[in-house]
Amino acid sequence: MGNFDPKKMTYVVNTVILLLVLGLMAFFCMLNAPFLVYFSIPTIAVYLIGYFLVYKNYLQAYVRMVYMWITIYMCLTTLFLGYAYGFHLYCFSMIPVLFITKYFAYRLGNKSLGAFRVSFVIAGLYLLCTGYVALFGPIYDRNQKYAAIFWILNALIVFGFLIFYSHYMINMVIESQQRLIEMAQVDQLTKLYNRHYMKGRLKELAKAKHAFLAMADIDDFKKINDTYGHNAGDDVLKAVSELMKQVCKGCEIARWGGEEFLIVTNENTITDGIITSDIVIKLLEELRAQVEAHPITVDDQLIKMTVTIGLTEHQEGQRVDDWVNAADEKLYQGKHQGKNQLIY
């Protein structure tokens, strides 16, 4: 769904409908329904024109033309053959698909067809056609031996379109919702959680028996920006973030702000459920060493990176703000003592 291509999808739908029209034309010949056979010729022309409209990106014109013609087609086949063949069922797929195309139009930045109003028009035409047949019978009084087969076939086609479009629509809605959630919770540069998300999570994470919070800060980050430029600074942030994800597996990590990061872990985030201060210290020392050991190259310039980390364990009854401040104090203690170290 991320590679949503309405043009490609419209080509597929247009081809399916064109093949259906050709098949129905042959059936009308067999049924000796001359008007419907002749009417199939302009119908075929409509879908051939549809390829041109899609190719030229006139999708709005294509949708209007196809909906008008399908409505006419549904009305005429129902009037001439009656509703025993099931052609009237197409209106039940047209209405929900109308609202789906409204969403497509929104995605593409186009004006929608006016799904609400057009739906009432289709419903009204459906009632007129089926009402006429109920009162006076179909125009062609033909043998009904194929009626049940065609009713089933048309019903399957209608259900197929409904299932396909509904599946497509729901997947797009889910994908859009996921993107909104990601935008609200994830820092777009580093792909770590953002401050907003972590502030909401800290209360939950602190409920574990043993919960540890580390505040990490990239050393001399302002100097990196001033010396190598802000693009290089962004590359440093991304590189450090990747190392954090690799080393601190099982931890929840957030970009707290600027070049500061928050790393939280407890027994619920560790796979074997065992966590001690020694385990966390070893993990963070490994992180500090990995950052120092992996300078990055930007525009043929080697940029060395180090981080200073402040670590604290959550105390019973301690407020989240006080917990964060305690880690922050440890961090600045490390800064004043020479940087590139872990204070706990």
VEXDREN-2710 file (C-alpha; in Angstrom, 1 decimal):
% VEXDREN-2710
k/r/px/py/pz
1/MET/0.0/0.0/0.0
2/GLY/2.9/2.3/0.5
3/ASN/3.5/2.2/-3.3
4/PHE/-0.2/3.0/-4.0
5/ASP/-0.4/3.5/-7.8
6/PRO/-4.0/4.5/-8.8
7/LYS/-3.1/4.6/-12.4
8/LYS/-1.9/1.0/-12.5
9/MET/-4.9/-0.1/-10.5
10/THR/-7.3/1.7/-12.8
11/TYR/-5.7/-0.1/-15.8
12/VAL/-6.4/-3.4/-14.2
13/VAL/-10.0/-2.5/-13.3
14/ASN/-10.7/-1.2/-16.8
15/THR/-9.3/-4.4/-18.4
16/VAL/-11.5/-6.6/-16.1
17/ILE/-14.6/-4.6/-17.0
18/LEU/-13.8/-4.7/-20.7
19/LEU/-13.4/-8.5/-20.7
20/LEU/-16.8/-8.7/-18.8
21/VAL/-18.5/-6.6/-21.5
22/LEU/-17.1/-8.8/-24.3
23/GLY/-18.3/-11.9/-22.6
24/LEU/-21.7/-10.4/-22.0
25/MET/-22.0/-9.3/-25.6
26/ALA/-21.5/-13.0/-26.7
27/PHE/-24.2/-14.0/-24.1
28/PHE/-26.6/-11.4/-25.5
29/CYS/-26.1/-12.8/-29.0
30/MET/-26.8/-16.3/-27.7
31/LEU/-29.9/-15.0/-25.9
32/ASN/-31.1/-13.2/-29.1
33/ALA/-31.2/-9.8/-27.4
34/PRO/-30.3/-7.5/-30.4
35/PHE/-30.5/-4.2/-28.7
36/LEU/-28.1/-5.3/-25.9
37/VAL/-25.7/-6.6/-28.5
38/TYR/-25.7/-3.3/-30.3
39/PHE/-25.4/-1.4/-27.0
40/SER/-22.3/-3.5/-26.2
41/ILE/-20.5/-1.8/-29.1
42/PRO/-20.5/1.7/-27.6
43/THR/-19.8/0.2/-24.2
44/ILE/-16.6/-1.4/-25.6
45/ALA/-15.7/1.9/-27.1
46/VAL/-16.1/3.6/-23.7
47/TYR/-13.6/1.3/-22.0
48/LEU/-11.1/1.6/-24.9
49/ILE/-11.4/5.4/-24.5
50/GLY/-10.8/4.7/-20.8
51/TYR/-7.3/3.5/-21.5
52/PHE/-6.5/6.8/-23.2
53/LEU/-7.9/8.8/-20.3
54/VAL/-5.9/6.8/-17.8
55/TYR/-2.8/7.1/-19.9
56/LYS/-3.2/10.9/-20.0
57/ASN/-3.9/11.0/-16.2
58/TYR/-7.5/12.2/-16.7
59/LEU/-8.6/9.9/-13.9
60/GLN/-11.4/12.1/-12.7
61/ALA/-12.9/12.2/-16.3
62/TYR/-12.4/8.4/-16.5
63/VAL/-14.3/7.8/-13.2
64/ARG/-17.2/10.1/-14.2
65/MET/-17.5/8.4/-17.6
66/VAL/-17.4/4.9/-16.3
67/TYR/-19.9/5.5/-13.5
68/MET/-22.3/7.1/-15.9
69/TRP/-22.0/4.2/-18.3
70/ILE/-22.2/1.4/-15.8
71/THR/-25.4/3.1/-14.4
72/ILE/-26.9/3.2/-18.0
73/TYR/-25.8/-0.4/-18.6
74/MET/-27.3/-1.6/-15.3
75/CYS/-30.6/0.1/-16.1
76/LEU/-30.9/-1.1/-19.7
77/THR/-30.0/-4.8/-19.0
78/THR/-32.5/-4.8/-16.1
79/LEU/-35.3/-3.3/-18.2
80/PHE/-34.7/-5.6/-21.1
81/LEU/-34.0/-8.9/-19.3
82/GLY/-35.5/-8.3/-15.9
83/TYR/-33.8/-8.7/-12.5
84/ALA/-33.7/-12.5/-12.7
85/TYR/-30.3/-12.2/-14.3
86/GLY/-28.9/-10.1/-11.5
87/PHE/-27.6/-7.1/-13.5
88/HIS/-29.4/-4.8/-11.0
89/LEU/-27.0/-6.1/-8.3
90/TYR/-24.2/-3.9/-9.7
91/CYS/-25.7/-0.8/-8.0
92/PHE/-24.9/-2.4/-4.6
93/SER/-21.2/-2.4/-5.5
94/MET/-21.2/1.0/-7.2
95/ILE/-22.3/2.9/-4.1
96/PRO/-19.6/1.8/-1.7
97/VAL/-17.0/2.0/-4.5
98/LEU/-18.1/5.6/-5.1
99/PHE/-17.1/6.5/-1.5
100/ILE/-13.8/4.6/-1.9
101/THR/-13.0/6.6/-5.1
102/LYS/-13.7/9.7/-3.0
103/TYR/-10.9/8.7/-0.8
104/PHE/-8.7/8.0/-3.8
105/ALA/-9.5/11.5/-5.1
106/TYR/-8.5/12.9/-1.7
107/ARG/-5.2/11.0/-1.8
108/LEU/-4.5/12.4/-5.3
109/GLY/-5.6/15.9/-4.5
110/ASN/-8.5/15.8/-7.0
111/LYS/-12.1/16.8/-6.7
112/SER/-14.3/13.9/-5.8
113/LEU/-17.3/12.8/-7.8
114/GLY/-19.8/13.8/-5.2
115/ALA/-20.4/10.3/-3.8
116/PHE/-23.3/11.2/-1.5
117/ARG/-25.5/12.8/-4.3
118/VAL/-24.6/10.3/-7.0
119/SER/-25.5/7.4/-4.6
120/PHE/-29.0/8.7/-4.3
121/VAL/-29.2/9.0/-8.1
122/ILE/-28.1/5.3/-8.5
123/ALA/-30.5/4.2/-5.8
124/GLY/-33.4/6.0/-7.5
125/LEU/-32.6/4.5/-10.9
126/TYR/-32.4/1.1/-9.3
127/LEU/-35.8/1.5/-7.8
128/LEU/-37.3/2.7/-11.1
129/CYS/-35.9/-0.1/-13.2
130/THR/-36.7/-2.9/-10.8
131/GLY/-40.1/-1.3/-10.1
132/TYR/-40.9/-1.2/-13.8
133/VAL/-39.9/-4.9/-14.3
134/ALA/-42.0/-5.9/-11.2
135/LEU/-45.1/-4.1/-12.7
136/PHE/-44.8/-4.8/-16.4
137/GLY/-42.1/-7.4/-16.8
138/PRO/-38.9/-7.2/-18.9
139/ILE/-39.0/-5.9/-22.5
140/TYR/-37.5/-9.1/-23.8
141/ASP/-39.5/-12.2/-22.7
142/ARG/-36.7/-14.8/-23.1
143/ASN/-36.2/-18.3/-21.9
144/GLN/-35.0/-18.1/-18.3
145/LYS/-32.9/-21.3/-18.4
146/TYR/-29.7/-19.2/-18.0
147/ALA/-31.1/-16.7/-15.6
148/ALA/-30.0/-18.5/-12.4
149/ILE/-26.5/-19.0/-13.8
150/PHE/-26.1/-15.4/-14.7
151/TRP/-27.6/-14.2/-11.4
152/ILE/-25.0/-16.2/-9.6
153/LEU/-22.2/-15.0/-11.9
154/ASN/-23.2/-11.3/-11.5
155/ALA/-23.5/-11.8/-7.8
156/LEU/-20.0/-13.2/-7.6
157/ILE/-18.7/-10.3/-9.7
158/VAL/-20.4/-7.8/-7.4
159/PHE/-19.1/-9.5/-4.3
160/GLY/-15.6/-9.7/-5.9
161/PHE/-15.5/-6.0/-6.5
162/LEU/-16.8/-5.3/-3.0
163/ILE/-14.3/-7.6/-1.3
164/PHE/-11.4/-6.3/-3.4
165/TYR/-12.1/-2.6/-2.9
166/SER/-13.0/-3.0/0.8
167/HIS/-9.7/-4.9/1.4
168/TYR/-7.8/-2.2/-0.5
169/MET/-9.5/0.6/1.3
170/ILE/-9.1/-0.9/4.8
171/ASN/-5.4/-1.6/4.2
172/MET/-4.9/2.0/3.1
173/VAL/-6.7/3.3/6.2
174/ILE/-4.6/1.1/8.4
175/GLU/-1.4/2.2/6.7
176/SER/-2.4/5.9/7.0
177/GLN/-3.2/5.4/10.7
178/GLN/0.2/3.7/11.2
179/ARG/2.0/6.6/9.6
180/LEU/0.1/9.1/11.8
181/ILE/1.1/7.1/14.9
182/GLU/4.7/7.0/13.7
183/MET/4.7/10.7/13.1
184/ALA/3.3/11.3/16.6
185/GLN/5.7/8.9/18.3
186/VAL/8.9/8.6/16.3
187/ASP/11.6/11.1/15.7
188/GLN/11.9/11.4/11.9
189/LEU/15.6/11.9/11.7
190/THR/16.8/9.1/14.0
191/LYS/13.8/6.7/13.8
192/LEU/13.9/6.4/17.6
193/TYR/10.9/7.2/19.8
194/ASN/10.5/11.0/20.4
195/ARG/10.2/12.8/23.7
196/HIS/6.4/13.0/23.5
197/TYR/6.1/9.2/23.3
198/MET/8.7/8.5/26.0
199/LYS/7.1/10.9/28.5
200/GLY/3.9/8.9/28.3
201/ARG/5.8/5.5/28.6
202/LEU/8.0/6.3/31.6
203/LYS/5.2/5.8/34.1
204/GLU/4.6/2.3/32.8
205/LEU/8.2/1.4/32.5
206/ALA/8.8/2.6/36.1
207/LYS/6.3/0.1/37.5
208/ALA/8.7/-2.8/37.1
209/LYS/10.6/-4.1/40.1
210/HIS/13.9/-3.0/38.7
211/ALA/13.9/-0.1/36.1
212/PHE/17.0/1.7/34.9
213/LEU/17.1/5.0/33.1
214/ALA/20.1/6.4/31.3
215/MET/20.6/9.8/29.8
216/ALA/23.1/9.9/27.0
217/ASP/24.5/13.0/25.3
218/ILE/26.8/13.3/22.3
219/ASP/30.0/15.1/23.4
220/ASP/30.9/18.4/21.7
221/PHE/28.0/18.2/19.4
222/LYS/27.8/21.9/18.9
223/LYS/31.5/21.9/17.8
224/ILE/30.7/19.1/15.3
225/ASN/27.9/21.3/13.8
226/ASP/30.1/24.4/13.7
227/THR/33.1/22.6/12.2
228/TYR/31.5/20.2/9.7
229/GLY/28.0/21.7/9.2
230/HIS/24.5/20.7/10.3
231/ASN/24.2/17.9/7.7
232/ALA/27.2/16.2/9.3
233/GLY/25.6/16.8/12.7
234/ASP/22.5/14.9/11.4
235/ASP/24.7/12.1/10.2
236/VAL/26.3/11.8/13.6
237/LEU/22.9/11.7/15.3
238/LYS/21.8/8.9/12.9
239/ALA/25.0/7.0/13.4
240/VAL/24.8/7.1/17.2
241/SER/21.1/6.1/17.1
242/GLU/21.9/3.1/15.0
243/LEU/24.6/2.0/17.5
244/MET/22.1/2.4/20.3
245/LYS/19.6/0.2/18.6
246/GLN/22.3/-2.4/17.9
247/VAL/23.8/-2.5/21.3
248/CYS/20.8/-1.8/23.6
249/LYS/18.5/-4.4/22.2
250/GLY/15.4/-4.8/24.4
251/CYS/15.7/-1.3/25.7
252/GLU/13.3/1.6/24.8
253/ILE/15.3/4.4/23.3
254/ALA/14.1/8.0/22.6
255/ARG/15.7/11.1/21.2
256/TRP/15.0/13.3/24.2
257/GLY/16.0/16.5/22.5
258/GLY/18.8/17.8/20.4
259/GLU/21.7/15.5/20.9
260/GLU/20.3/13.9/24.1
261/PHE/18.9/10.4/24.3
262/LEU/16.9/8.5/26.9
263/ILE/17.5/4.7/27.3
264/VAL/15.1/2.8/29.6
265/THR/15.2/-0.9/30.5
266/ASN/13.7/-3.2/33.1
267/GLU/13.0/-6.9/33.6
268/ASN/10.0/-6.7/31.2
269/THR/12.1/-5.5/28.3
270/ILE/14.8/-8.1/28.8
271/THR/14.1/-11.4/27.1
272/ASP/15.2/-13.6/30.0
273/GLY/13.5/-11.4/32.6
274/ILE/16.7/-11.0/34.7
275/ILE/18.2/-7.5/35.1
276/THR/20.7/-6.1/37.6
277/SER/22.7/-2.9/37.8
278/ASP/25.8/-4.8/36.7
279/ILE/24.1/-6.0/33.5
280/VAL/22.9/-2.5/32.7
281/ILE/26.3/-0.9/33.4
282/LYS/28.0/-3.5/31.2
283/LEU/25.5/-2.8/28.4
284/LEU/26.0/1.0/28.6
285/GLU/29.8/0.7/28.8
286/GLU/29.6/-1.4/25.6
287/LEU/27.5/1.4/24.0
288/ARG/30.0/4.1/25.0
289/ALA/32.9/2.0/23.7
290/GLN/31.1/1.2/20.4
291/VAL/30.4/4.9/19.7
292/GLU/34.0/5.8/20.4
293/ALA/35.2/3.0/18.1
294/HIS/33.0/3.9/15.2
295/PRO/33.9/7.4/13.8
296/ILE/32.0/8.3/10.6
297/THR/33.2/9.9/7.4
298/VAL/31.4/12.8/5.9
299/ASP/32.7/14.5/2.8
300/ASP/36.0/12.7/3.2
301/GLN/36.4/14.1/6.7
302/LEU/36.6/11.7/9.6
303/ILE/34.4/12.7/12.6
304/LYS/35.1/11.1/15.9
305/MET/32.2/10.6/18.3
306/THR/31.9/10.0/22.0
307/VAL/29.0/10.0/24.4
308/THR/28.6/10.7/28.1
309/ILE/26.0/8.7/29.9
310/GLY/24.3/9.2/33.3
311/LEU/22.5/6.1/34.7
312/THR/20.1/5.8/37.6
313/GLU/17.7/3.1/39.0
314/HIS/14.1/4.0/39.7
315/GLN/13.4/4.2/43.5
316/GLU/10.1/3.2/45.0
317/GLY/7.7/6.1/45.1
318/GLN/10.0/8.3/43.0
319/ARG/8.2/10.6/40.6
320/VAL/9.1/10.2/36.9
321/ASP/10.4/13.8/36.6
322/ASP/12.7/13.2/39.6
323/TRP/13.9/10.0/38.0
324/VAL/14.8/11.8/34.7
325/ASN/16.4/14.6/36.7
326/ALA/18.5/12.1/38.6
327/ALA/19.9/10.7/35.4
328/ASP/20.4/14.2/34.0
329/GLU/22.5/15.1/37.1
330/LYS/24.7/12.0/36.6
331/LEU/25.1/13.0/32.9
332/TYR/26.3/16.5/33.7
333/GLN/28.6/15.1/36.4
334/GLY/30.2/13.0/33.7
335/LYS/30.5/16.1/31.4
336/HIS/32.3/18.0/34.1
337/GLN/34.6/15.1/34.8
338/GLY/36.0/14.9/31.3
339/LYS/33.2/13.4/29.1
340/ASN/33.2/10.1/27.2
341/GLN/32.3/8.1/30.4
342/LEU/29.4/6.4/32.2
343/ILE/28.4/7.8/35.6
344/TYR/26.1/5.7/37.9
END
